[in-house]
Amino acid sequence: MIKDTSGQDVNFTKRRSYKKPLIVLALSLAVIALCAQAFMGNNPGSVSVDRASLQIATVNISRLVRDVAASGKIVAANAPKVYSPERGYVDLQVKAGDKVNKDDIIALVDSPELNNELKQQQSVLARLDGELQRKHLEARRQKLSLTKTLDLAQVELNAADRENRRAQLSIEKNLISQIDLEKAVDDLARAKLSYKHAQQEVELAKDTLAFELKAAERDLARQQLIVDDLNRQVRNLTIKASVTGIVGNLLVQQKEAVTQSQPLMTLVDLSNFEAQLQVPESYANELGLGMEVELTLGAKKVTGLLSAISPEVNNREVTTRVRFDEELKGIRQNQRLTARILLENRDDVLQIKRGAFMQQGGTRAYKVIGDTAQLVDIATGASSINAIELLEGVSSGDQLIISSYDNFKQAPTLLLR
């Protein structure tokens, strides 16, 4: 058997060298120390910042225009909704996007209930009219009868008067007895009384007939008003356009059953537009009608006046309307826009350009002095989209860093490179 060479092998233990890692570690610590010294500078608590990365603005005294930014869209100043006047079935005569002129027929509503009610009331009107005519005939008949009664009473009075005069002449010649004379006198008195009562009865009967006729005429007039109103409602079933423009959205389907006052469609008057703006609710109490508004439509700038302010807040915003100072061409419904509502104009206000430094509360700012910036206390007042009013801590001509302070860690001094 041939032996291997394992008996000739010798084990050696290699010694690890620590010299090279120690050199690398020492060099790294030296570089870190140099960088820290360059970064911190000679002043303790300071931070070195590249000047080119900062936004620096100069404090100045000028007019401050307090304003609020808002966004919105173009809406038609007059965009009425069309409602169903009664319950029934709608027959649409137009489609969305169709052009319409004022008084064009845009929908028909078939209301069987209203049509049936109209026919019933027309029947009642015809009955009352017939009753009134009958009362007129009855009044003529009664007047004729009363006239006959009065005429007969007049004839009896004349006859009694004549008999009384004959009796007076006869008693003077002793042709009749005293009893016959007294009878003639009594007959005359009775005839006068009958005639007087007949006159009063005729007058009372005439007043009664006139009252009954007037009451019947009033009933007829009242029923005529009911029929006229129903006719008006039936005419309203033919719905006409209230403005000249286009049909917006159709809110119902063709031949759909609708209820009274249900929206059917919207009409858009293209002759007059307004801007609808959404303003943060924090400015709601400062808004007022008639305030000037600057609006930006693409590359075009226009002005207007605040014409309406919603009394309610939705999603932390207040809806407002702006009326343009001039007629605009080439704008469309729902076109987006931005706006500035001018709340206040003040002259000679110490101010600075608005910047991200206000995110720290606006109570401290870095004032640039040569190649350094010192953290100073300030007090701010009114603000606008572009500027902030400064009340104390700085003066006109001072320079402040207005960019974000997030990376400065409230260091009292900045070294500007």
Secondary structure as GFF3:
##gff-version 3
##sequence-region A 1 417
A	DSSP	three_ten_helix	6	8	.	.	.	ID=ss1
A	DSSP	alpha_helix	19	40	.	.	.	ID=ss2
A	DSSP	beta_strand	46	49	.	.	.	ID=ss3
A	DSSP	three_ten_helix	51	53	.	.	.	ID=ss4
A	DSSP	beta_strand	56	58	.	.	.	ID=ss5
A	DSSP	beta_strand	60	76	.	.	.	ID=ss6
A	DSSP	beta_strand	81	83	.	.	.	ID=ss7
A	DSSP	beta_strand	88	92	.	.	.	ID=ss8
A	DSSP	beta_strand	99	100	.	.	.	ID=ss9
A	DSSP	beta_strand	105	110	.	.	.	ID=ss10
A	DSSP	alpha_helix	112	172	.	.	.	ID=ss11
A	DSSP	alpha_helix	178	236	.	.	.	ID=ss12
A	DSSP	beta_strand	238	240	.	.	.	ID=ss13
A	DSSP	beta_strand	245	250	.	.	.	ID=ss14
A	DSSP	beta_strand	257	258	.	.	.	ID=ss15
A	DSSP	beta_strand	263	268	.	.	.	ID=ss16
A	DSSP	beta_strand	273	280	.	.	.	ID=ss17
A	DSSP	three_ten_helix	281	286	.	.	.	ID=ss18
A	DSSP	beta_strand	292	297	.	.	.	ID=ss19
A	DSSP	beta_strand	300	314	.	.	.	ID=ss20
A	DSSP	beta_strand	317	324	.	.	.	ID=ss21
A	DSSP	beta_strand	336	353	.	.	.	ID=ss22
A	DSSP	three_ten_helix	356	360	.	.	.	ID=ss23
A	DSSP	beta_strand	364	369	.	.	.	ID=ss24
A	DSSP	beta_strand	372	377	.	.	.	ID=ss25
A	DSSP	beta_strand	379	383	.	.	.	ID=ss26
A	DSSP	beta_strand	387	392	.	.	.	ID=ss27
A	DSSP	beta_strand	399	401	.	.	.	ID=ss28
A	DSSP	beta_strand	413	416	.	.	.	ID=ss29
###
